[in-house]
Amino acid sequence: MSTSKRWNVEVLVDEEAGRTYAEACLQSGADTRLVGVGRAKLHPSDRDIPEIGDELAAARALCDLGQRLLLAAAGDIQAVTHEPVHLAR
């Protein structure tokens, strides 16, 4: 029997004075909530295009979330197997 699940990731972006902050939040179960964080900073010689800062900060937050999810999975596997776990990226 096949089981489908839907996990939603909410990305929150805040920008102020050339600095952009993003959080990627995953709620995958009743007790499982993971948050990845990303930042971007406008270089003084660059044109201020807020969308680019948003994209960079959001991408970094999603990468951070992915790493945290891998670590959570490794911890869960280790709890079951009682063996050290090393997951490749």
A tleap script that builds the chain and sets N, CA, C and O, in Angstrom:
source leaprc.protein.ff14SB
mol = sequence {
  NMET SER THR SER LYS ARG TRP ASN VAL GLU
  VAL LEU VAL ASP GLU GLU ALA GLY ARG THR
  TYR ALA GLU ALA CYS LEU GLN SER GLY ALA
  ASP THR ARG LEU VAL GLY VAL GLY ARG ALA
  LYS LEU HIE PRO SER ASP ARG ASP ILE PRO
  GLU ILE GLY ASP GLU LEU ALA ALA ALA ARG
  ALA LEU CYS ASP LEU GLY GLN ARG LEU LEU
  LEU ALA ALA ALA GLY ASP ILE GLN ALA VAL
  THR HIE GLU PRO VAL HIE LEU ALA CARG
}
set mol.1.N position { 0.837 -1.181 0.000 }
set mol.1.CA position { 0.000 0.000 0.000 }
set mol.1.C position { 0.887 1.252 0.000 }
set mol.1.O position { 1.841 1.341 0.773 }
set mol.2.N position { 0.580 2.181 -0.838 }
set mol.2.CA position { 1.337 3.417 -0.963 }
set mol.2.C position { 0.769 4.480 -0.019 }
set mol.2.O position { -0.445 4.617 0.130 }
set mol.3.N position { 1.672 5.222 0.611 }
set mol.3.CA position { 1.259 6.309 1.487 }
set mol.3.C position { 1.891 7.602 1.007 }
set mol.3.O position { 3.111 7.696 0.877 }
set mol.4.N position { 1.067 8.585 0.747 }
set mol.4.CA position { 1.576 9.897 0.348 }
set mol.4.C position { 1.526 10.835 1.536 }
set mol.4.O position { 0.596 10.797 2.341 }
set mol.5.N position { 2.526 11.664 1.631 }
set mol.5.CA position { 2.589 12.665 2.683 }
set mol.5.C position { 2.912 14.006 2.048 }
set mol.5.O position { 3.594 14.078 1.026 }
set mol.6.N position { 2.423 15.042 2.653 }
set mol.6.CA position { 2.736 16.390 2.170 }
set mol.6.C position { 3.422 17.149 3.295 }
set mol.6.O position { 2.868 17.314 4.382 }
set mol.7.N position { 4.623 17.601 3.019 }
set mol.7.CA position { 5.342 18.444 3.949 }
set mol.7.C position { 5.403 19.834 3.332 }
set mol.7.O position { 5.746 19.991 2.160 }
set mol.8.N position { 5.077 20.812 4.111 }
set mol.8.CA position { 5.122 22.190 3.639 }
set mol.8.C position { 6.267 22.926 4.311 }
set mol.8.O position { 6.512 22.774 5.507 }
set mol.9.N position { 6.954 23.718 3.522 }
set mol.9.CA position { 8.020 24.568 4.040 }
set mol.9.C position { 7.568 26.009 3.845 }
set mol.9.O position { 7.207 26.422 2.742 }
set mol.10.N position { 7.595 26.757 4.926 }
set mol.10.CA position { 7.253 28.171 4.866 }
set mol.10.C position { 8.548 28.961 4.941 }
set mol.10.O position { 9.364 28.750 5.838 }
set mol.11.N position { 8.730 29.872 3.993 }
set mol.11.CA position { 9.934 30.707 3.980 }
set mol.11.C position { 9.522 32.134 4.311 }
set mol.11.O position { 8.709 32.744 3.616 }
set mol.12.N position { 10.102 32.650 5.388 }
set mol.12.CA position { 9.850 34.017 5.827 }
set mol.12.C position { 11.081 34.847 5.512 }
set mol.12.O position { 12.199 34.448 5.837 }
set mol.13.N position { 10.885 36.002 4.878 }
set mol.13.CA position { 12.003 36.854 4.473 }
set mol.13.C position { 11.795 38.255 5.028 }
set mol.13.O position { 10.703 38.816 4.937 }
set mol.14.N position { 12.853 38.809 5.602 }
set mol.14.CA position { 12.813 40.162 6.146 }
set mol.14.C position { 14.042 40.901 5.640 }
set mol.14.O position { 15.151 40.368 5.684 }
set mol.15.N position { 13.852 42.119 5.162 }
set mol.15.CA position { 14.962 42.890 4.610 }
set mol.15.C position { 14.942 44.278 5.217 }
set mol.15.O position { 13.897 44.919 5.327 }
set mol.16.N position { 16.134 44.726 5.608 }
set mol.16.CA position { 16.265 46.079 6.148 }
set mol.16.C position { 17.677 46.584 5.921 }
set mol.16.O position { 18.650 45.921 6.279 }
set mol.17.N position { 17.779 47.747 5.332 }
set mol.17.CA position { 19.062 48.441 5.146 }
set mol.17.C position { 20.140 47.560 4.516 }
set mol.17.O position { 21.270 47.507 4.999 }
set mol.18.N position { 19.780 46.872 3.435 }
set mol.18.CA position { 20.767 46.077 2.717 }
set mol.18.C position { 21.106 44.740 3.340 }
set mol.18.O position { 22.011 44.053 2.866 }
set mol.19.N position { 20.408 44.358 4.383 }
set mol.19.CA position { 20.609 43.052 5.019 }
set mol.19.C position { 19.305 42.266 4.935 }
set mol.19.O position { 18.236 42.782 5.262 }
set mol.20.N position { 19.404 41.027 4.499 }
set mol.20.CA position { 18.227 40.182 4.338 }
set mol.20.C position { 18.384 38.947 5.206 }
set mol.20.O position { 19.453 38.339 5.260 }
set mol.21.N position { 17.303 38.586 5.884 }
set mol.21.CA position { 17.270 37.428 6.772 }
set mol.21.C position { 16.114 36.545 6.331 }
set mol.21.O position { 15.023 37.044 6.054 }
set mol.22.N position { 16.342 35.246 6.264 }
set mol.22.CA position { 15.271 34.317 5.882 }
set mol.22.C position { 15.259 33.128 6.829 }
set mol.22.O position { 16.299 32.680 7.311 }
set mol.23.N position { 14.062 32.631 7.080 }
set mol.23.CA position { 13.870 31.393 7.831 }
set mol.23.C position { 13.032 30.455 6.975 }
set mol.23.O position { 12.014 30.855 6.412 }
set mol.24.N position { 13.471 29.206 6.883 }
set mol.24.CA position { 12.712 28.160 6.204 }
set mol.24.C position { 12.229 27.200 7.288 }
set mol.24.O position { 13.037 26.535 7.936 }
set mol.25.N position { 10.919 27.128 7.486 }
set mol.25.CA position { 10.339 26.337 8.575 }
set mol.25.C position { 9.620 25.114 8.009 }
set mol.25.O position { 8.755 25.236 7.142 }
set mol.26.N position { 9.987 23.936 8.509 }
set mol.26.CA position { 9.357 22.678 8.113 }
set mol.26.C position { 8.632 22.089 9.314 }
set mol.26.O position { 9.231 21.864 10.365 }
set mol.27.N position { 7.349 21.846 9.147 }
set mol.27.CA position { 6.552 21.132 10.155 }
set mol.27.C position { 6.199 19.800 9.509 }
set mol.27.O position { 5.291 19.728 8.682 }
set mol.28.N position { 6.932 18.727 9.894 }
set mol.28.CA position { 6.741 17.444 9.210 }
set mol.28.C position { 5.956 16.432 10.014 }
set mol.28.O position { 5.662 15.347 9.514 }
set mol.29.N position { 5.615 16.754 11.228 }
set mol.29.CA position { 4.847 15.837 12.059 }
set mol.29.C position { 4.375 16.561 13.297 }
set mol.29.O position { 4.616 17.757 13.458 }
set mol.30.N position { 3.702 15.837 14.172 }
set mol.30.CA position { 3.147 16.463 15.368 }
set mol.30.C position { 4.226 17.138 16.209 }
set mol.30.O position { 4.007 18.227 16.739 }
set mol.31.N position { 5.393 16.498 16.334 }
set mol.31.CA position { 6.451 17.033 17.183 }
set mol.31.C position { 7.679 17.480 16.416 }
set mol.31.O position { 8.656 17.917 17.025 }
set mol.32.N position { 7.656 17.383 15.112 }
set mol.32.CA position { 8.852 17.675 14.332 }
set mol.32.C position { 8.733 19.027 13.652 }
set mol.32.O position { 7.924 19.217 12.743 }
set mol.33.N position { 9.554 19.963 14.111 }
set mol.33.CA position { 9.624 21.295 13.506 }
set mol.33.C position { 11.091 21.641 13.370 }
set mol.33.O position { 11.827 21.659 14.356 }
set mol.34.N position { 11.514 21.916 12.152 }
set mol.34.CA position { 12.899 22.290 11.893 }
set mol.34.C position { 12.929 23.668 11.253 }
set mol.34.O position { 12.042 24.017 10.474 }
set mol.35.N position { 13.949 24.449 11.580 }
set mol.35.CA position { 14.078 25.796 11.024 }
set mol.35.C position { 15.493 25.972 10.489 }
set mol.35.O position { 16.472 25.734 11.197 }
set mol.36.N position { 15.587 26.389 9.235 }
set mol.36.CA position { 16.866 26.746 8.629 }
set mol.36.C position { 16.949 28.254 8.507 }
set mol.36.O position { 15.935 28.924 8.313 }
set mol.37.N position { 18.152 28.788 8.620 }
set mol.37.CA position { 18.360 30.238 8.602 }
set mol.37.C position { 19.327 30.604 7.489 }
set mol.37.O position { 20.304 29.897 7.242 }
set mol.38.N position { 19.044 31.715 6.819 }
set mol.38.CA position { 19.935 32.223 5.787 }
set mol.38.C position { 20.005 33.733 5.830 }
set mol.38.O position { 19.042 34.397 6.213 }
set mol.39.N position { 21.142 34.273 5.438 }
set mol.39.CA position { 21.342 35.716 5.443 }
set mol.39.C position { 22.009 36.155 4.140 }
set mol.39.O position { 22.714 35.385 3.488 }
set mol.40.N position { 21.769 37.396 3.787 }
set mol.40.CA position { 22.454 38.009 2.648 }
set mol.40.C position { 22.714 39.468 3.012 }
set mol.40.O position { 21.946 40.087 3.748 }
set mol.41.N position { 23.805 40.000 2.485 }
set mol.41.CA position { 24.169 41.385 2.766 }
set mol.41.C position { 24.539 42.057 1.448 }
set mol.41.O position { 25.309 41.517 0.654 }
set mol.42.N position { 23.989 43.218 1.235 }
set mol.42.CA position { 24.272 43.985 0.027 }
set mol.42.C position { 25.706 44.507 0.075 }
set mol.42.O position { 26.115 45.156 1.038 }
set mol.43.N position { 26.451 44.213 -0.971 }
set mol.43.CA position { 27.808 44.756 -1.074 }
set mol.43.C position { 27.682 46.242 -1.406 }
set mol.43.O position { 26.838 46.612 -2.222 }
set mol.44.N position { 28.497 47.100 -0.796 }
set mol.44.CA position { 28.374 48.546 -1.007 }
set mol.44.C position { 28.469 48.982 -2.470 }
set mol.44.O position { 27.887 50.001 -2.842 }
set mol.45.N position { 29.179 48.243 -3.294 }
set mol.45.CA position { 29.323 48.646 -4.700 }
set mol.45.C position { 28.217 48.077 -5.603 }
set mol.45.O position { 28.172 48.396 -6.791 }
set mol.46.N position { 27.333 47.244 -5.058 }
set mol.46.CA position { 26.260 46.649 -5.867 }
set mol.46.C position { 25.010 47.517 -5.857 }
set mol.46.O position { 24.753 48.260 -4.909 }
set mol.47.N position { 24.239 47.404 -6.937 }
set mol.47.CA position { 22.920 48.053 -6.986 }
set mol.47.C position { 21.995 47.356 -6.014 }
set mol.47.O position { 22.066 46.137 -5.860 }
set mol.48.N position { 21.136 48.100 -5.360 }
set mol.48.CA position { 20.199 47.521 -4.397 }
set mol.48.C position { 18.994 46.952 -5.139 }
set mol.48.O position { 18.091 47.687 -5.541 }
set mol.49.N position { 18.994 45.634 -5.312 }
set mol.49.CA position { 17.875 44.924 -5.931 }
set mol.49.C position { 17.386 43.926 -4.879 }
set mol.49.O position { 17.918 42.820 -4.777 }
set mol.50.N position { 16.369 44.317 -4.095 }
set mol.50.CA position { 15.939 43.497 -2.963 }
set mol.50.C position { 15.627 42.042 -3.312 }
set mol.50.O position { 15.866 41.155 -2.493 }
set mol.51.N position { 15.103 41.779 -4.503 }
set mol.51.CA position { 14.755 40.411 -4.886 }
set mol.51.C position { 15.977 39.486 -4.859 }
set mol.51.O position { 15.863 38.311 -4.508 }
set mol.52.N position { 17.140 40.019 -5.229 }
set mol.52.CA position { 18.352 39.201 -5.230 }
set mol.52.C position { 18.742 38.827 -3.801 }
set mol.52.O position { 19.099 37.679 -3.536 }
set mol.53.N position { 18.675 39.779 -2.891 }
set mol.53.CA position { 18.949 39.481 -1.488 }
set mol.53.C position { 17.973 38.456 -0.938 }
set mol.53.O position { 18.355 37.561 -0.184 }
set mol.54.N position { 16.687 38.595 -1.329 }
set mol.54.CA position { 15.671 37.626 -0.904 }
set mol.54.C position { 16.017 36.228 -1.394 }
set mol.54.O position { 15.935 35.257 -0.642 }
set mol.55.N position { 16.405 36.135 -2.669 }
set mol.55.CA position { 16.742 34.835 -3.255 }
set mol.55.C position { 17.937 34.198 -2.553 }
set mol.55.O position { 17.913 33.009 -2.233 }
set mol.56.N position { 18.970 34.983 -2.315 }
set mol.56.CA position { 20.167 34.449 -1.655 }
set mol.56.C position { 19.866 33.990 -0.229 }
set mol.56.O position { 20.246 32.889 0.170 }
set mol.57.N position { 19.185 34.837 0.529 }
set mol.57.CA position { 18.873 34.484 1.916 }
set mol.57.C position { 17.959 33.262 1.970 }
set mol.57.O position { 18.165 32.376 2.799 }
set mol.58.N position { 16.950 33.202 1.093 }
set mol.58.CA position { 16.028 32.056 1.070 }
set mol.58.C position { 16.755 30.780 0.665 }
set mol.58.O position { 16.540 29.728 1.267 }
set mol.59.N position { 17.616 30.861 -0.351 }
set mol.59.CA position { 18.390 29.680 -0.775 }
set mol.59.C position { 19.270 29.173 0.354 }
set mol.59.O position { 19.367 27.965 0.572 }
set mol.60.N position { 19.907 30.078 1.068 }
set mol.60.CA position { 20.768 29.680 2.179 }
set mol.60.C position { 19.959 29.080 3.323 }
set mol.60.O position { 20.407 28.141 3.980 }
set mol.61.N position { 18.763 29.624 3.561 }
set mol.61.CA position { 17.895 29.067 4.605 }
set mol.61.C position { 17.438 27.657 4.233 }
set mol.61.O position { 17.374 26.776 5.091 }
set mol.62.N position { 17.121 27.444 2.960 }
set mol.62.CA position { 16.695 26.116 2.516 }
set mol.62.C position { 17.847 25.111 2.591 }
set mol.62.O position { 17.633 23.958 2.965 }
set mol.63.N position { 19.058 25.534 2.242 }
set mol.63.CA position { 20.231 24.650 2.378 }
set mol.63.C position { 20.463 24.296 3.835 }
set mol.63.O position { 20.746 23.142 4.158 }
set mol.64.N position { 20.347 25.279 4.715 }
set mol.64.CA position { 20.522 25.035 6.142 }
set mol.64.C position { 19.450 24.083 6.653 }
set mol.64.O position { 19.735 23.189 7.449 }
set mol.65.N position { 18.215 24.276 6.194 }
set mol.65.CA position { 17.127 23.372 6.581 }
set mol.65.C position { 17.423 21.948 6.116 }
set mol.65.O position { 17.205 20.999 6.868 }
set mol.66.N position { 17.907 21.788 4.906 }
set mol.66.CA position { 18.250 20.462 4.386 }
set mol.66.C position { 19.311 19.784 5.232 }
set mol.66.O position { 19.219 18.588 5.506 }
set mol.67.N position { 20.321 20.541 5.649 }
set mol.67.CA position { 21.377 19.984 6.498 }
set mol.67.C position { 20.801 19.560 7.846 }
set mol.67.O position { 21.161 18.506 8.369 }
set mol.68.N position { 19.918 20.369 8.406 }
set mol.68.CA position { 19.303 20.031 9.694 }
set mol.68.C position { 18.417 18.792 9.572 }
set mol.68.O position { 18.341 17.988 10.501 }
set mol.69.N position { 17.754 18.640 8.438 }
set mol.69.CA position { 16.920 17.469 8.204 }
set mol.69.C position { 17.780 16.207 8.096 }
set mol.69.O position { 17.413 15.156 8.622 }
set mol.70.N position { 18.923 16.313 7.414 }
set mol.70.CA position { 19.858 15.180 7.358 }
set mol.70.C position { 20.353 14.797 8.750 }
set mol.70.O position { 20.430 13.613 9.077 }
set mol.71.N position { 20.683 15.779 9.561 }
set mol.71.CA position { 21.139 15.498 10.921 }
set mol.71.C position { 20.039 14.852 11.766 }
set mol.71.O position { 20.310 13.962 12.572 }
set mol.72.N position { 18.813 15.301 11.580 }
set mol.72.CA position { 17.690 14.703 12.307 }
set mol.72.C position { 17.495 13.245 11.883 }
set mol.72.O position { 17.270 12.372 12.720 }
set mol.73.N position { 17.586 12.994 10.572 }
set mol.73.CA position { 17.444 11.615 10.084 }
set mol.73.C position { 18.570 10.731 10.625 }
set mol.73.O position { 18.333 9.589 11.021 }
set mol.74.N position { 19.788 11.260 10.639 }
set mol.74.CA position { 20.920 10.491 11.169 }
set mol.74.C position { 20.703 10.174 12.648 }
set mol.74.O position { 20.985 9.062 13.095 }
set mol.75.N position { 20.210 11.134 13.390 }
set mol.75.CA position { 19.923 10.899 14.803 }
set mol.75.C position { 18.854 9.847 15.008 }
set mol.75.O position { 18.956 9.018 15.913 }
set mol.76.N position { 17.819 9.877 14.165 }
set mol.76.CA position { 16.753 8.879 14.257 }
set mol.76.C position { 17.266 7.487 13.913 }
set mol.76.O position { 16.918 6.513 14.581 }
set mol.77.N position { 18.098 7.388 12.868 }
set mol.77.CA position { 18.671 6.092 12.485 }
set mol.77.C position { 19.557 5.565 13.609 }
set mol.77.O position { 19.496 4.385 13.951 }
set mol.78.N position { 20.374 6.438 14.179 }
set mol.78.CA position { 21.280 6.029 15.258 }
set mol.78.C position { 20.498 5.571 16.485 }
set mol.78.O position { 20.926 4.646 17.176 }
set mol.79.N position { 19.367 6.200 16.765 }
set mol.79.CA position { 18.545 5.801 17.908 }
set mol.79.C position { 17.988 4.388 17.728 }
set mol.79.O position { 17.802 3.662 18.704 }
set mol.80.N position { 17.725 4.003 16.486 }
set mol.80.CA position { 17.177 2.680 16.201 }
set mol.80.C position { 18.269 1.615 16.119 }
set mol.80.O position { 18.106 0.510 16.636 }
set mol.81.N position { 19.388 1.954 15.462 }
set mol.81.CA position { 20.439 0.962 15.213 }
set mol.81.C position { 21.506 0.903 16.302 }
set mol.81.O position { 22.220 -0.091 16.427 }
set mol.82.N position { 21.607 1.960 17.079 }
set mol.82.CA position { 22.648 2.075 18.103 }
set mol.82.C position { 24.046 1.996 17.496 }
set mol.82.O position { 24.990 1.539 18.141 }
set mol.83.N position { 24.166 2.443 16.257 }
set mol.83.CA position { 25.427 2.488 15.530 }
set mol.83.C position { 25.672 3.931 15.059 }
set mol.83.O position { 24.721 4.672 14.808 }
set mol.84.N position { 26.946 4.326 14.941 }
set mol.84.CA position { 27.237 5.651 14.396 }
set mol.84.C position { 26.716 5.765 12.967 }
set mol.84.O position { 26.780 4.806 12.198 }
set mol.85.N position { 26.205 6.931 12.619 }
set mol.85.CA position { 25.635 7.150 11.291 }
set mol.85.C position { 26.332 8.354 10.647 }
set mol.85.O position { 26.530 9.391 11.281 }
set mol.86.N position { 26.694 8.189 9.378 }
set mol.86.CA position { 27.283 9.278 8.617 }
set mol.86.C position { 26.555 9.336 7.279 }
set mol.86.O position { 26.794 8.505 6.403 }
set mol.87.N position { 25.674 10.306 7.122 }
set mol.87.CA position { 24.928 10.448 5.873 }
set mol.87.C position { 25.642 11.440 4.959 }
set mol.87.O position { 26.074 12.506 5.398 }
set mol.88.N position { 25.760 11.081 3.700 }
set mol.88.CA position { 26.362 11.968 2.715 }
set mol.88.C position { 25.367 13.032 2.322 }
set mol.88.O position { 24.156 12.818 2.368 }
set mol.89.N position { 25.883 14.169 1.940 }
set mol.89.CA position { 24.998 15.263 1.495 }
set mol.89.C position { 24.499 15.003 0.117 }
set mol.89.O position { 23.744 15.808 -0.429 }
savepdb mol mol.pdb
quit
